[in-house]
Amino acid sequence: MNTSTAPAPGLILQGFTPPLRLADFKLIAFDMDSTLINIECIDEIADAAGRKAEVAAITEATMRGEITDFKDSLRRRVAQLKGVTVADMERVYQERLQLNPGAATLVAACKAAGLKVLLVSGGFTFFADRVKDTLGIDFVRANVLEVESGPNCGQLTGHVVTQAWGDICDGAEKRRTLLEVASLLGISPAQTIAVGDGANDLPMMGVAGLSVAYHAKPTVRAQAMVAINEGGLDRLLDVLKP
């Protein structure tokens, strides 16, 4: 029988009784935008082009699950970034991007307990690779923004680059990546944790042994085993004991 409990304000558990042991898991996968970090990078890049309101509206509808085709949604939003410069993105990184509260503490605790850490994002490698280096994350999968060469060198083309695994990391790709890394590590999906906030995180959360919604959209909170609605990411350590 599925039961819900509230062990502390802003922390909702569904379907199991805490505490679990962190060391029982071997891999934790994080979404990036609005999960590990405080912003939706694409919205802030769009601000440099004067198109933040339009792009942010599409982002919000996508994260809420009201727009179900993530790939089409991302292509539409990336098209609005044409002409934005790499220098603009650098300013977003330097001036606007911060780790969410508790992110570094949680990642460090996971690594100390022997877990590998995966960052899997519908955002962009320009930011994801830096977050990976900052936190010491083991694996990353994210989208690559195409940059002009020639006369418009350093400007975005409004397209993403096709990589070996595909062109856009959507919900299905997040799920596939989680399962791929678990297989690479020789572990079962039951030994994985998936943390996210938007509808495109639900596929990977659905196959993980523990699904965690962080300050998430209502549809995501409703389906997660743990919902952190107040406080930082490190509140997961109230559920997962070392």
VEXDREN-957784 format. One record per residue (C-alpha): residue in three letters; residue number from 1; x, y, z. Coordinates in steps of 0.02 Angstrom, whole numbers. Example, Ala and Ser with C-alpha at 12.3 -4.5 7.8 and 13.67 -1.06 7.14 Angstrom:
+-------+------+--------+--------+--------+
! kevex ! pase !     c1 !     c2 !     c3 !
+-------+------+--------+--------+--------+
!   ala !    1 !    615 !   -225 !    390 !
!   ser !    2 !    684 !    -53 !    357 !
+-------+------+--------+--------+--------+
***
This chain:
+-------+------+--------+--------+--------+
! kevex ! pase !     c1 !     c2 !     c3 !
+-------+------+--------+--------+--------+
!   met !    1 !      0 !      0 !      0 !
!   asn !    2 !     70 !    170 !    -50 !
!   thr !    3 !     79 !    285 !     99 !
!   ser !    4 !    138 !    464 !    117 !
!   thr !    5 !    224 !    538 !    267 !
!   ala !    6 !    298 !    706 !    311 !
!   pro !    7 !    449 !    676 !    426 !
!   ala !    8 !    486 !    862 !    430 !
!   pro !    9 !    413 !   1019 !    352 !
!   gly !   10 !    442 !   1026 !    166 !
!   leu !   11 !    501 !    846 !    148 !
!   ile !   12 !    373 !    722 !     83 !
!   leu !   13 !    400 !    534 !     69 !
!   gln !   14 !    289 !    417 !    -31 !
!   gly !   15 !    288 !    228 !    -34 !
!   phe !   16 !    428 !    182 !     87 !
!   thr !   17 !    485 !    205 !    265 !
!   pro !   18 !    649 !    297 !    300 !
!   pro !   19 !    789 !    291 !    333 !
!   leu !   20 !    874 !    204 !    189 !
!   arg !   21 !   1063 !    189 !    180 !
!   leu !   22 !   1156 !    297 !     56 !
!   ala !   23 !   1285 !    160 !     33 !
!   asp !   24 !   1148 !     43 !    -31 !
!   phe !   25 !   1151 !    145 !   -191 !
!   lys !   26 !   1292 !    154 !   -317 !
!   leu !   27 !   1244 !    295 !   -437 !
!   ile !   28 !   1153 !    461 !   -419 !
!   ala !   29 !   1094 !    556 !   -572 !
!   phe !   30 !   1054 !    742 !   -566 !
!   asp !   31 !    963 !    857 !   -683 !
!   met !   32 !   1056 !   1023 !   -694 !
!   asp !   33 !    946 !   1176 !   -725 !
!   ser !   34 !    842 !   1222 !   -571 !
!   thr !   35 !    904 !   1063 !   -486 !
!   leu !   36 !   1093 !   1070 !   -461 !
!   ile !   37 !   1096 !   1254 !   -511 !
!   asn !   38 !    982 !   1401 !   -477 !
!   ile !   39 !    936 !   1452 !   -656 !
!   glu !   40 !    867 !   1388 !   -820 !
!   cys !   41 !   1020 !   1429 !   -926 !
!   ile !   42 !    925 !   1442 !  -1089 !
!   asp !   43 !    811 !   1576 !  -1018 !
!   glu !   44 !    959 !   1679 !   -958 !
!   ile !   45 !   1050 !   1661 !  -1126 !
!   ala !   46 !    890 !   1719 !  -1212 !
!   asp !   47 !    892 !   1874 !  -1101 !
!   ala !   48 !   1049 !   1929 !  -1193 !
!   ala !   49 !    947 !   1929 !  -1354 !
!   gly !   50 !    799 !   2019 !  -1276 !
!   arg !   51 !    693 !   1862 !  -1292 !
!   lys !   52 !    687 !   1796 !  -1114 !
!   ala !   53 !    499 !   1812 !  -1088 !
!   glu !   54 !    457 !   1712 !  -1244 !
!   val !   55 !    587 !   1576 !  -1212 !
!   ala !   56 !    549 !   1565 !  -1025 !
!   ala !   57 !    364 !   1539 !  -1061 !
!   ile !   58 !    405 !   1389 !  -1170 !
!   thr !   59 !    527 !   1323 !  -1040 !
!   glu !   60 !    397 !   1335 !   -901 !
!   ala !   61 !    263 !   1248 !  -1004 !
!   thr !   62 !    385 !   1110 !  -1050 !
!   met !   63 !    442 !   1081 !   -871 !
!   arg !   64 !    261 !   1074 !   -813 !
!   gly !   65 !    225 !    942 !   -945 !
!   glu !   66 !    105 !   1052 !  -1044 !
!   ile !   67 !    220 !   1041 !  -1196 !
!   thr !   68 !    261 !    857 !  -1215 !
!   asp !   69 !    384 !    859 !  -1361 !
!   phe !   70 !    543 !    914 !  -1274 !
!   lys !   71 !    649 !    905 !  -1432 !
!   asp !   72 !    533 !   1020 !  -1528 !
!   ser !   73 !    523 !   1136 !  -1378 !
!   leu !   74 !    712 !   1146 !  -1364 !
!   arg !   75 !    737 !   1175 !  -1549 !
!   arg !   76 !    610 !   1317 !  -1544 !
!   arg !   77 !    698 !   1397 !  -1396 !
!   val !   78 !    875 !   1373 !  -1464 !
!   ala !   79 !    821 !   1455 !  -1628 !
!   gln !   80 !    785 !   1612 !  -1526 !
!   leu !   81 !    968 !   1615 !  -1470 !
!   lys !   82 !   1038 !   1648 !  -1643 !
!   gly !   83 !   1163 !   1790 !  -1634 !
!   val !   84 !   1196 !   1775 !  -1447 !
!   thr !   85 !   1383 !   1771 !  -1419 !
!   val !   86 !   1494 !   1655 !  -1318 !
!   ala !   87 !   1540 !   1810 !  -1217 !
!   asp !   88 !   1356 !   1829 !  -1172 !
!   met !   89 !   1352 !   1649 !  -1110 !
!   glu !   90 !   1510 !   1680 !  -1010 !
!   arg !   91 !   1423 !   1826 !   -923 !
!   val !   92 !   1275 !   1713 !   -881 !
!   tyr !   93 !   1395 !   1589 !   -803 !
!   gln !   94 !   1494 !   1719 !   -707 !
!   glu !   95 !   1351 !   1831 !   -650 !
!   arg !   96 !   1195 !   1724 !   -636 !
!   leu !   97 !   1236 !   1540 !   -613 !
!   gln !   98 !   1253 !   1474 !   -436 !
!   leu !   99 !   1245 !   1301 !   -362 !
!   asn !  100 !   1083 !   1270 !   -271 !
!   pro !  101 !   1093 !   1259 !    -81 !
!   gly !  102 !   1156 !   1091 !    -21 !
!   ala !  103 !   1215 !   1034 !   -193 !
!   ala !  104 !   1399 !   1024 !   -148 !
!   thr !  105 !   1361 !    943 !     20 !
!   leu !  106 !   1251 !    808 !    -58 !
!   val !  107 !   1372 !    768 !   -199 !
!   ala !  108 !   1517 !    757 !    -77 !
!   ala !  109 !   1418 !    640 !     38 !
!   cys !  110 !   1373 !    529 !   -110 !
!   lys !  111 !   1554 !    518 !   -167 !
!   ala !  112 !   1611 !    481 !     10 !
!   ala !  113 !   1485 !    338 !     18 !
!   gly !  114 !   1555 !    265 !   -142 !
!   leu !  115 !   1423 !    323 !   -266 !
!   lys !  116 !   1465 !    381 !   -442 !
!   val !  117 !   1382 !    544 !   -494 !
!   leu !  118 !   1298 !    578 !   -662 !
!   leu !  119 !   1243 !    747 !   -727 !
!   val !  120 !   1114 !    724 !   -866 !
!   ser !  121 !   1040 !    883 !   -934 !
!   gly !  122 !    927 !    952 !  -1068 !
!   gly !  123 !   1037 !   1106 !  -1051 !
!   phe !  124 !   1207 !   1139 !  -1125 !
!   thr !  125 !   1385 !   1077 !  -1107 !
!   phe !  126 !   1449 !   1256 !  -1095 !
!   phe !  127 !   1379 !   1257 !   -918 !
!   ala !  128 !   1366 !   1071 !   -878 !
!   asp !  129 !   1552 !   1038 !   -904 !
!   arg !  130 !   1595 !   1177 !   -782 !
!   val !  131 !   1471 !   1114 !   -652 !
!   lys !  132 !   1547 !    941 !   -675 !
!   asp !  133 !   1721 !   1008 !   -640 !
!   thr !  134 !   1663 !   1114 !   -491 !
!   leu !  135 !   1578 !    968 !   -404 !
!   gly !  136 !   1691 !    826 !   -460 !
!   ile !  137 !   1551 !    739 !   -555 !
!   asp !  138 !   1598 !    577 !   -643 !
!   phe !  139 !   1488 !    578 !   -799 !
!   val !  140 !   1397 !    712 !   -897 !
!   arg !  141 !   1276 !    713 !  -1043 !
!   ala !  142 !   1205 !    876 !  -1112 !
!   asn !  143 !   1172 !    967 !  -1274 !
!   val !  144 !   1302 !   1063 !  -1375 !
!   leu !  145 !   1258 !   1235 !  -1445 !
!   glu !  146 !   1325 !   1264 !  -1619 !
!   val !  147 !   1439 !   1416 !  -1636 !
!   glu !  148 !   1472 !   1511 !  -1797 !
!   ser !  149 !   1642 !   1513 !  -1879 !
!   gly !  150 !   1695 !   1638 !  -2010 !
!   pro !  151 !   1623 !   1816 !  -2012 !
!   asn !  152 !   1507 !   1785 !  -1865 !
!   cys !  153 !   1634 !   1688 !  -1764 !
!   gly !  154 !   1582 !   1670 !  -1583 !
!   gln !  155 !   1395 !   1689 !  -1614 !
!   leu !  156 !   1266 !   1552 !  -1589 !
!   thr !  157 !   1187 !   1484 !  -1749 !
!   gly !  158 !   1020 !   1441 !  -1667 !
!   his !  159 !   1052 !   1254 !  -1684 !
!   val !  160 !   1119 !   1111 !  -1578 !
!   val !  161 !   1259 !    995 !  -1632 !
!   thr !  162 !   1226 !    810 !  -1664 !
!   gln !  163 !   1335 !    701 !  -1552 !
!   ala !  164 !   1372 !    515 !  -1557 !
!   trp !  165 !   1218 !    476 !  -1453 !
!   gly !  166 !   1100 !    599 !  -1540 !
!   asp !  167 !   1063 !    784 !  -1549 !
!   ile !  168 !    951 !    825 !  -1401 !
!   cys !  169 !    953 !    755 !  -1224 !
!   asp !  170 !    767 !    740 !  -1188 !
!   gly !  171 !    675 !    634 !  -1060 !
!   ala !  172 !    700 !    473 !  -1158 !
!   glu !  173 !    886 !    507 !  -1174 !
!   lys !  174 !    899 !    545 !   -988 !
!   arg !  175 !    821 !    376 !   -952 !
!   arg !  176 !    933 !    288 !  -1077 !
!   thr !  177 !   1088 !    373 !  -1007 !
!   leu !  178 !   1047 !    323 !   -828 !
!   leu !  179 !   1024 !    142 !   -882 !
!   glu !  180 !   1180 !    147 !   -990 !
!   val !  181 !   1290 !    211 !   -849 !
!   ala !  182 !   1214 !     86 !   -728 !
!   ser !  183 !   1255 !    -54 !   -850 !
!   leu !  184 !   1431 !     15 !   -871 !
!   leu !  185 !   1453 !      9 !   -682 !
!   gly !  186 !   1380 !   -166 !   -671 !
!   ile !  187 !   1236 !   -115 !   -558 !
!   ser !  188 !   1048 !   -131 !   -568 !
!   pro !  189 !    929 !     17 !   -592 !
!   ala !  190 !    868 !    -18 !   -415 !
!   gln !  191 !   1039 !     42 !   -353 !
!   thr !  192 !   1019 !    213 !   -433 !
!   ile !  193 !    945 !    379 !   -375 !
!   ala !  194 !    874 !    508 !   -496 !
!   val !  195 !    849 !    690 !   -445 !
!   gly !  196 !    752 !    817 !   -549 !
!   asp !  197 !    620 !    952 !   -555 !
!   gly !  198 !    535 !    947 !   -726 !
!   ala !  199 !    427 !    833 !   -831 !
!   asn !  200 !    575 !    782 !   -939 !
!   asp !  201 !    655 !    706 !   -782 !
!   leu !  202 !    511 !    585 !   -754 !
!   pro !  203 !    573 !    448 !   -873 !
!   met !  204 !    738 !    428 !   -779 !
!   met !  205 !    653 !    448 !   -611 !
!   gly !  206 !    534 !    309 !   -660 !
!   val !  207 !    672 !    179 !   -681 !
!   ala !  208 !    780 !    230 !   -532 !
!   gly !  209 !    775 !    141 !   -366 !
!   leu !  210 !    741 !    307 !   -280 !
!   ser !  211 !    663 !    458 !   -366 !
!   val !  212 !    685 !    631 !   -291 !
!   ala !  213 !    591 !    790 !   -339 !
!   tyr !  214 !    681 !    951 !   -291 !
!   his !  215 !    572 !   1107 !   -283 !
!   ala !  216 !    484 !   1026 !   -428 !
!   lys !  217 !    332 !   1051 !   -538 !
!   pro !  218 !    170 !    976 !   -465 !
!   thr !  219 !    166 !    826 !   -583 !
!   val !  220 !    344 !    781 !   -535 !
!   arg !  221 !    315 !    800 !   -348 !
!   ala !  222 !    163 !    687 !   -362 !
!   gln !  223 !    263 !    545 !   -441 !
!   ala !  224 !    424 !    555 !   -341 !
!   met !  225 !    465 !    445 !   -192 !
!   val !  226 !    547 !    594 !   -105 !
!   ala !  227 !    492 !    774 !   -131 !
!   ile !  228 !    604 !    911 !    -61 !
!   asn !  229 !    492 !   1063 !    -59 !
!   glu !  230 !    588 !   1169 !     66 !
!   gly !  231 !    774 !   1187 !    100 !
!   gly !  232 !    924 !   1125 !      3 !
!   leu !  233 !    971 !    968 !    -91 !
!   asp !  234 !   1063 !    905 !     62 !
!   arg !  235 !    894 !    873 !    143 !
!   leu !  236 !    901 !    707 !     51 !
!   leu !  237 !   1028 !    657 !    183 !
!   asp !  238 !    884 !    660 !    309 !
!   val !  239 !    814 !    511 !    212 !
!   leu !  240 !    976 !    425 !    160 !
!   lys !  241 !   1088 !    390 !    307 !
!   pro !  242 !   1274 !    362 !    276 !
+-------+------+--------+--------+--------+
***
